[in-house]
């Protein structure tokens, strides 16, 4: 798995490639902590090349969401793979933030 993060003013952009699971979720946590520490108030997630997210990865995203919105932040999945889109829809995460299909 590979995570690219760039922060430009108030917008953080994160692209995740590969499979996000319990073995590499700590990498996601590090990147999300950097977003919290920045001045960003919008996180754009690109999950088009993310093939699957485990329950650990979902948990990290939900904990981040809770902390981020409490500071006025917003999350948007700008692109997602079919499998991730279906997972987010099934878990009703698309009711918390916008999830766009690739």
Secondary structure, 3 states (H helix, E strand, C coil): CEEEEEEECCEEEEEEEEEECCCCHHHHHHHHHHHHHCCCCEEEEEECCEEEECHHHHHHHHHHHHHHHHCCCEEEEEEECHHHHHHHHHCCHHHCCEECCC
